[in-house]
Structures are given as C-alpha cells and as structure tokens.
Amino acid sequence: MSLEMRKQCERCSGALQDQSPAYICIHECTFCQPCTEEMMKVSPNCSGELVKRPRPQVH
C-alpha cells in the first residue's frame, strides 16, 4: 500500500508539491513544515507524531 501524496496542508491549506517538505503521521494527516513546527510535531487530528514525508524518487 502506498502513501497518499496529499497536495495541501490540512491546517493552512497551503499547496504541497511532491518534492515539498511535508510532514505526516501514521494516519497520513499531512501538514506543511511551518504548521508542523507550530504544532510541535503533533497532529491536531489524531495526536500522532508528525515525521517527514518521504519524497517520491525522480527517475
């Protein structure tokens, strides 16, 4: 099962490109880097830890 690469931050609705730095939790809640830092790396949706989202490999 692959990750759903969401295209916007769930907090500020800022655009997230595939290569943009973004953070996700185990439930794939997705946030931009500034929002993640403001939330102290904890998802407000599920209280899960936010970690850097892997970037897809460019071939």
N, CA, C and O atoms as a CHARMM CRD file, in Angstrom:
* protein
*
  236
    1    1 MET  N      0.84500  -1.17600   0.00000 PROA 1      0.00000
    2    1 MET  CA     0.00000   0.00000   0.00000 PROA 1      0.00000
    3    1 MET  C      0.88900   1.23600   0.00000 PROA 1      0.00000
    4    1 MET  O      1.79700   1.34300   0.82400 PROA 1      0.00000
    5    2 SER  N      0.64300   2.16100  -0.90300 PROA 2      0.00000
    6    2 SER  CA     1.47300   3.35300  -0.99900 PROA 2      0.00000
    7    2 SER  C      0.81900   4.53000  -0.27400 PROA 2      0.00000
    8    2 SER  O     -0.37800   4.52600   0.01200 PROA 2      0.00000
    9    3 LEU  N      1.64000   5.52500   0.00900 PROA 3      0.00000
   10    3 LEU  CA     1.15100   6.72800   0.67200 PROA 3      0.00000
   11    3 LEU  C      0.29200   7.55600  -0.27700 PROA 3      0.00000
   12    3 LEU  O      0.54600   7.61800  -1.48000 PROA 3      0.00000
   13    4 GLU  N     -0.72000   8.18200   0.28700 PROA 4      0.00000
   14    4 GLU  CA    -1.49500   9.15800  -0.47800 PROA 4      0.00000
   15    4 GLU  C     -0.72600  10.47400  -0.38400 PROA 4      0.00000
   16    4 GLU  O     -0.58300  11.03200   0.70300 PROA 4      0.00000
   17    5 MET  N     -0.23600  10.96800  -1.51200 PROA 5      0.00000
   18    5 MET  CA     0.56400  12.19600  -1.51700 PROA 5      0.00000
   19    5 MET  C     -0.39500  13.38500  -1.61700 PROA 5      0.00000
   20    5 MET  O     -0.66800  13.88900  -2.70600 PROA 5      0.00000
   21    6 ARG  N     -0.89500  13.81600  -0.47600 PROA 6      0.00000
   22    6 ARG  CA    -1.85300  14.92100  -0.45100 PROA 6      0.00000
   23    6 ARG  C     -1.20600  16.20400  -0.93200 PROA 6      0.00000
   24    6 ARG  O     -0.01300  16.43000  -0.73000 PROA 6      0.00000
   25    7 LYS  N     -1.99500  17.02700  -1.56200 PROA 7      0.00000
   26    7 LYS  CA    -1.49300  18.22000  -2.25400 PROA 7      0.00000
   27    7 LYS  C     -1.64100  19.51000  -1.46600 PROA 7      0.00000
   28    7 LYS  O     -1.27200  20.57700  -1.95500 PROA 7      0.00000
   29    8 GLN  N     -2.18700  19.42800  -0.23300 PROA 8      0.00000
   30    8 GLN  CA    -2.27500  20.65600   0.56200 PROA 8      0.00000
   31    8 GLN  C     -2.19900  20.34500   2.04700 PROA 8      0.00000
   32    8 GLN  O     -2.53500  19.25200   2.50300 PROA 8      0.00000
   33    9 CYS  N     -1.74000  21.35800   2.78500 PROA 9      0.00000
   34    9 CYS  CA    -1.63400  21.26000   4.23900 PROA 9      0.00000
   35    9 CYS  C     -3.04200  21.24100   4.82800 PROA 9      0.00000
   36    9 CYS  O     -3.89800  22.02700   4.42000 PROA 9      0.00000
   37   10 GLU  N     -3.28300  20.34800   5.78300 PROA 10     0.00000
   38   10 GLU  CA    -4.60300  20.23000   6.39600 PROA 10     0.00000
   39   10 GLU  C     -4.90700  21.36700   7.36100 PROA 10     0.00000
   40   10 GLU  O     -6.05000  21.52200   7.79000 PROA 10     0.00000
   41   11 ARG  N     -3.90900  22.15800   7.70700 PROA 11     0.00000
   42   11 ARG  CA    -4.12200  23.25200   8.65200 PROA 11     0.00000
   43   11 ARG  C     -4.30000  24.59100   7.93700 PROA 11     0.00000
   44   11 ARG  O     -5.27200  25.30300   8.19200 PROA 11     0.00000
   45   12 CYS  N     -3.37200  24.93900   7.04600 PROA 12     0.00000
   46   12 CYS  CA    -3.40200  26.25800   6.40200 PROA 12     0.00000
   47   12 CYS  C     -3.84700  26.19700   4.94600 PROA 12     0.00000
   48   12 CYS  O     -4.00500  27.23700   4.30600 PROA 12     0.00000
   49   13 SER  N     -4.05000  25.00800   4.41800 PROA 13     0.00000
   50   13 SER  CA    -4.45200  24.77600   3.02400 PROA 13     0.00000
   51   13 SER  C     -3.39100  25.19400   2.01300 PROA 13     0.00000
   52   13 SER  O     -3.68600  25.35000   0.82800 PROA 13     0.00000
   53   14 GLY  N     -2.14300  25.37700   2.48400 PROA 14     0.00000
   54   14 GLY  CA    -1.04300  25.70500   1.57900 PROA 14     0.00000
   55   14 GLY  C     -0.74900  24.55100   0.64500 PROA 14     0.00000
   56   14 GLY  O     -0.89400  23.38600   1.01500 PROA 14     0.00000
   57   15 ALA  N     -0.33300  24.87900  -0.57000 PROA 15     0.00000
   58   15 ALA  CA    -0.03500  23.86200  -1.58400 PROA 15     0.00000
   59   15 ALA  C      1.20600  23.06400  -1.20900 PROA 15     0.00000
   60   15 ALA  O      2.18900  23.62200  -0.72300 PROA 15     0.00000
   61   16 LEU  N      1.15600  21.76000  -1.43800 PROA 16     0.00000
   62   16 LEU  CA     2.28800  20.86300  -1.21900 PROA 16     0.00000
   63   16 LEU  C      2.55300  20.10500  -2.50900 PROA 16     0.00000
   64   16 LEU  O      1.71700  19.31600  -2.94900 PROA 16     0.00000
   65   17 GLN  N      3.69000  20.33200  -3.10800 PROA 17     0.00000
   66   17 GLN  CA     4.09800  19.59100  -4.29800 PROA 17     0.00000
   67   17 GLN  C      4.73400  18.28300  -3.85000 PROA 17     0.00000
   68   17 GLN  O      5.04700  18.12200  -2.67000 PROA 17     0.00000
   69   18 ASP  N      4.92900  17.35100  -4.76800 PROA 18     0.00000
   70   18 ASP  CA     5.54500  16.06500  -4.42300 PROA 18     0.00000
   71   18 ASP  C      6.91700  16.23700  -3.77300 PROA 18     0.00000
   72   18 ASP  O      7.28200  15.46000  -2.89000 PROA 18     0.00000
   73   19 GLN  N      7.67300  17.23400  -4.19600 PROA 19     0.00000
   74   19 GLN  CA     9.01000  17.44400  -3.65500 PROA 19     0.00000
   75   19 GLN  C      9.03900  18.45400  -2.49800 PROA 19     0.00000
   76   19 GLN  O     10.11200  18.74700  -1.97100 PROA 19     0.00000
   77   20 SER  N      7.87700  18.98800  -2.09500 PROA 20     0.00000
   78   20 SER  CA     7.81700  19.93900  -0.98400 PROA 20     0.00000
   79   20 SER  C      8.08100  19.23400   0.33300 PROA 20     0.00000
   80   20 SER  O      7.67300  18.08700   0.51700 PROA 20     0.00000
   81   21 PRO  N      8.76400  19.91400   1.25600 PROA 21     0.00000
   82   21 PRO  CA     8.88600  19.31300   2.59200 PROA 21     0.00000
   83   21 PRO  C      7.50200  19.27400   3.24200 PROA 21     0.00000
   84   21 PRO  O      6.82400  20.29800   3.32500 PROA 21     0.00000
   85   22 ALA  N      7.09500  18.12200   3.69100 PROA 22     0.00000
   86   22 ALA  CA     5.80000  17.95400   4.33500 PROA 22     0.00000
   87   22 ALA  C      5.95000  16.91100   5.44000 PROA 22     0.00000
   88   22 ALA  O      6.90000  16.12900   5.44800 PROA 22     0.00000
   89   23 TYR  N      5.01200  16.91300   6.35400 PROA 23     0.00000
   90   23 TYR  CA     5.05200  16.00000   7.49600 PROA 23     0.00000
   91   23 TYR  C      3.74800  15.23200   7.57000 PROA 23     0.00000
   92   23 TYR  O      2.67800  15.77200   7.28900 PROA 23     0.00000
   93   24 ILE  N      3.84700  13.95300   7.95400 PROA 24     0.00000
   94   24 ILE  CA     2.67800  13.08700   8.06000 PROA 24     0.00000
   95   24 ILE  C      2.73900  12.28500   9.35600 PROA 24     0.00000
   96   24 ILE  O      3.79500  12.14200   9.97200 PROA 24     0.00000
   97   25 CYS  N      1.56800  11.76100   9.75400 PROA 25     0.00000
   98   25 CYS  CA     1.51300  10.83800  10.88500 PROA 25     0.00000
   99   25 CYS  C      1.16000   9.45300  10.34200 PROA 25     0.00000
  100   25 CYS  O      1.05800   9.26800   9.13000 PROA 25     0.00000
  101   26 ILE  N      0.98100   8.51400  11.20900 PROA 26     0.00000
  102   26 ILE  CA     0.67800   7.14200  10.79400 PROA 26     0.00000
  103   26 ILE  C     -0.66700   7.05800  10.06000 PROA 26     0.00000
  104   26 ILE  O     -0.88900   6.12800   9.28400 PROA 26     0.00000
  105   27 HSD  N     -1.55900   8.02100  10.29800 PROA 27     0.00000
  106   27 HSD  CA    -2.86400   8.04400   9.63200 PROA 27     0.00000
  107   27 HSD  C     -2.84200   8.90400   8.37000 PROA 27     0.00000
  108   27 HSD  O     -3.87900   9.12800   7.74500 PROA 27     0.00000
  109   28 GLU  N     -1.65200   9.38500   8.00000 PROA 28     0.00000
  110   28 GLU  CA    -1.41100  10.20100   6.81000 PROA 28     0.00000
  111   28 GLU  C     -2.02600  11.60000   6.89800 PROA 28     0.00000
  112   28 GLU  O     -2.28800  12.22800   5.87200 PROA 28     0.00000
  113   29 CYS  N     -2.25700  12.09100   8.12800 PROA 29     0.00000
  114   29 CYS  CA    -2.58100  13.51200   8.28200 PROA 29     0.00000
  115   29 CYS  C     -1.36100  14.24600   7.72100 PROA 29     0.00000
  116   29 CYS  O     -0.23100  13.85000   8.00500 PROA 29     0.00000
  117   30 THR  N     -1.56000  15.29300   6.94100 PROA 30     0.00000
  118   30 THR  CA    -0.47100  15.92100   6.20500 PROA 30     0.00000
  119   30 THR  C     -0.42600  17.42300   6.46900 PROA 30     0.00000
  120   30 THR  O     -1.44100  18.11500   6.38700 PROA 30     0.00000
  121   31 PHE  N      0.78500  17.91800   6.78900 PROA 31     0.00000
  122   31 PHE  CA     0.95700  19.32600   7.12200 PROA 31     0.00000
  123   31 PHE  C      2.25800  19.86500   6.52700 PROA 31     0.00000
  124   31 PHE  O      3.21700  19.12400   6.31300 PROA 31     0.00000
  125   32 CYS  N      2.26600  21.18500   6.26300 PROA 32     0.00000
  126   32 CYS  CA     3.48600  21.83400   5.78400 PROA 32     0.00000
  127   32 CYS  C      4.47200  21.98200   6.95300 PROA 32     0.00000
  128   32 CYS  O      4.11000  21.80000   8.11500 PROA 32     0.00000
  129   33 GLN  N      5.69800  22.31000   6.62400 PROA 33     0.00000
  130   33 GLN  CA     6.73100  22.42600   7.64900 PROA 33     0.00000
  131   33 GLN  C      6.42900  23.52900   8.67700 PROA 33     0.00000
  132   33 GLN  O      6.54700  23.27200   9.87500 PROA 33     0.00000
  133   34 PRO  N      6.03900  24.75600   8.25500 PROA 34     0.00000
  134   34 PRO  CA     5.75000  25.78500   9.26800 PROA 34     0.00000
  135   34 PRO  C      4.62000  25.39300  10.22700 PROA 34     0.00000
  136   34 PRO  O      4.73000  25.61500  11.43300 PROA 34     0.00000
  137   35 CYS  N      3.54800  24.82000   9.70600 PROA 35     0.00000
  138   35 CYS  CA     2.44900  24.39700  10.57800 PROA 35     0.00000
  139   35 CYS  C      2.89800  23.28400  11.51700 PROA 35     0.00000
  140   35 CYS  O      2.53600  23.28500  12.69300 PROA 35     0.00000
  141   36 THR  N      3.67800  22.34100  11.01200 PROA 36     0.00000
  142   36 THR  CA     4.17700  21.24100  11.83000 PROA 36     0.00000
  143   36 THR  C      4.99600  21.77100  12.99800 PROA 36     0.00000
  144   36 THR  O      4.84600  21.30600  14.12800 PROA 36     0.00000
  145   37 GLU  N      5.85900  22.74000  12.72900 PROA 37     0.00000
  146   37 GLU  CA     6.67800  23.31500  13.79400 PROA 37     0.00000
  147   37 GLU  C      5.80900  24.04700  14.81900 PROA 37     0.00000
  148   37 GLU  O      6.05500  23.94800  16.02100 PROA 37     0.00000
  149   38 GLU  N      4.79100  24.78200  14.35000 PROA 38     0.00000
  150   38 GLU  CA     3.88800  25.48900  15.26500 PROA 38     0.00000
  151   38 GLU  C      3.11100  24.51900  16.15200 PROA 38     0.00000
  152   38 GLU  O      2.79300  24.83700  17.29800 PROA 38     0.00000
  153   39 MET  N      2.80600  23.32900  15.61400 PROA 39     0.00000
  154   39 MET  CA     2.03600  22.32600  16.35500 PROA 39     0.00000
  155   39 MET  C      2.93800  21.39300  17.15600 PROA 39     0.00000
  156   39 MET  O      2.47300  20.40700  17.72800 PROA 39     0.00000
  157   40 MET  N      4.22800  21.71000  17.19200 PROA 40     0.00000
  158   40 MET  CA     5.22000  20.92900  17.93800 PROA 40     0.00000
  159   40 MET  C      5.25500  19.46500  17.50100 PROA 40     0.00000
  160   40 MET  O      5.43500  18.56200  18.31900 PROA 40     0.00000
  161   41 LYS  N      5.07600  19.24400  16.17100 PROA 41     0.00000
  162   41 LYS  CA     5.16200  17.92600  15.53200 PROA 41     0.00000
  163   41 LYS  C      4.14100  16.91800  16.05300 PROA 41     0.00000
  164   41 LYS  O      4.42000  15.72200  16.12900 PROA 41     0.00000
  165   42 VAL  N      2.94100  17.42000  16.41300 PROA 42     0.00000
  166   42 VAL  CA     1.84600  16.54800  16.84700 PROA 42     0.00000
  167   42 VAL  C      0.60500  16.90900  16.03900 PROA 42     0.00000
  168   42 VAL  O      0.20800  18.07300  15.98700 PROA 42     0.00000
  169   43 SER  N     -0.00100  15.91800  15.41500 PROA 43     0.00000
  170   43 SER  CA    -1.20100  16.14200  14.61400 PROA 43     0.00000
  171   43 SER  C     -2.37700  16.53300  15.51300 PROA 43     0.00000
  172   43 SER  O     -2.66500  15.83900  16.48800 PROA 43     0.00000
  173   44 PRO  N     -3.05700  17.63600  15.19600 PROA 44     0.00000
  174   44 PRO  CA    -4.23900  18.00400  15.97700 PROA 44     0.00000
  175   44 PRO  C     -5.42800  17.08500  15.67600 PROA 44     0.00000
  176   44 PRO  O     -6.39800  17.05500  16.43400 PROA 44     0.00000
  177   45 ASN  N     -5.35500  16.34400  14.58200 PROA 45     0.00000
  178   45 ASN  CA    -6.44700  15.44200  14.19800 PROA 45     0.00000
  179   45 ASN  C     -6.47900  14.17000  15.03600 PROA 45     0.00000
  180   45 ASN  O     -7.54300  13.72400  15.46500 PROA 45     0.00000
  181   46 CYS  N     -5.29600  13.58700  15.26600 PROA 46     0.00000
  182   46 CYS  CA    -5.24800  12.27100  15.91400 PROA 46     0.00000
  183   46 CYS  C     -4.21700  12.18100  17.03800 PROA 46     0.00000
  184   46 CYS  O     -4.07300  11.12900  17.66200 PROA 46     0.00000
  185   47 SER  N     -3.50100  13.27100  17.30100 PROA 47     0.00000
  186   47 SER  CA    -2.43900  13.32800  18.31500 PROA 47     0.00000
  187   47 SER  C     -1.22200  12.47500  17.95000 PROA 47     0.00000
  188   47 SER  O     -0.37700  12.19500  18.80100 PROA 47     0.00000
  189   48 GLY  N     -1.13800  12.06600  16.68500 PROA 48     0.00000
  190   48 GLY  CA     0.00600  11.27100  16.23300 PROA 48     0.00000
  191   48 GLY  C      1.24100  12.13700  16.00100 PROA 48     0.00000
  192   48 GLY  O      1.13800  13.33100  15.72300 PROA 48     0.00000
  193   49 GLU  N      2.40900  11.51100  16.12000 PROA 49     0.00000
  194   49 GLU  CA     3.67300  12.18600  15.86800 PROA 49     0.00000
  195   49 GLU  C      3.81200  12.46900  14.37700 PROA 49     0.00000
  196   49 GLU  O      3.55600  11.59700  13.54700 PROA 49     0.00000
  197   50 LEU  N      4.21700  13.69200  14.04100 PROA 50     0.00000
  198   50 LEU  CA     4.43400  14.06200  12.64600 PROA 50     0.00000
  199   50 LEU  C      5.90900  13.89700  12.30300 PROA 50     0.00000
  200   50 LEU  O      6.78600  14.40500  13.00300 PROA 50     0.00000
  201   51 VAL  N      6.16500  13.17800  11.21400 PROA 51     0.00000
  202   51 VAL  CA     7.52100  12.93400  10.73300 PROA 51     0.00000
  203   51 VAL  C      7.60800  13.35100   9.26800 PROA 51     0.00000
  204   51 VAL  O      6.58500  13.47700   8.59500 PROA 51     0.00000
  205   52 LYS  N      8.81600  13.56200   8.77900 PROA 52     0.00000
  206   52 LYS  CA     8.98400  13.98700   7.38600 PROA 52     0.00000
  207   52 LYS  C      8.37400  12.95600   6.44100 PROA 52     0.00000
  208   52 LYS  O      8.58900  11.75200   6.57200 PROA 52     0.00000
  209   53 ARG  N      7.60900  13.47300   5.48700 PROA 53     0.00000
  210   53 ARG  CA     7.01900  12.62000   4.46100 PROA 53     0.00000
  211   53 ARG  C      8.10300  12.24000   3.46200 PROA 53     0.00000
  212   53 ARG  O      8.84700  13.10800   3.00800 PROA 53     0.00000
  213   54 PRO  N      8.20700  10.97200   3.11300 PROA 54     0.00000
  214   54 PRO  CA     9.20000  10.59600   2.09700 PROA 54     0.00000
  215   54 PRO  C      8.85100  11.24300   0.76900 PROA 54     0.00000
  216   54 PRO  O      7.67800  11.40500   0.43200 PROA 54     0.00000
  217   55 ARG  N      9.86600  11.60600   0.03000 PROA 55     0.00000
  218   55 ARG  CA     9.65900  12.18800  -1.29500 PROA 55     0.00000
  219   55 ARG  C      9.74600  11.09600  -2.34300 PROA 55     0.00000
  220   55 ARG  O     10.57800  10.19500  -2.23300 PROA 55     0.00000
  221   56 PRO  N      8.90000  11.16400  -3.35500 PROA 56     0.00000
  222   56 PRO  CA     8.99700  10.15800  -4.41600 PROA 56     0.00000
  223   56 PRO  C     10.31300  10.28800  -5.17000 PROA 56     0.00000
  224   56 PRO  O     10.83400  11.38800  -5.35300 PROA 56     0.00000
  225   57 GLN  N     10.83500   9.16200  -5.59900 PROA 57     0.00000
  226   57 GLN  CA    12.07200   9.18300  -6.38900 PROA 57     0.00000
  227   57 GLN  C     11.77700   9.67700  -7.78000 PROA 57     0.00000
  228   57 GLN  O     10.78300   9.28800  -8.39300 PROA 57     0.00000
  229   58 VAL  N     12.64500  10.53800  -8.27800 PROA 58     0.00000
  230   58 VAL  CA    12.51200  11.04100  -9.63000 PROA 58     0.00000
  231   58 VAL  C     13.38900  10.18700 -10.53400 PROA 58     0.00000
  232   58 VAL  O     14.58600  10.03800 -10.28600 PROA 58     0.00000
  233   59 HSD  N     12.80100   9.63300 -11.56800 PROA 59     0.00000
  234   59 HSD  CA    13.55400   8.75900 -12.48600 PROA 59     0.00000
  235   59 HSD  C     13.87100   9.48600 -13.75000 PROA 59     0.00000
  236   59 HSD  O     14.49800   8.92200 -14.64600 PROA 59     0.00000
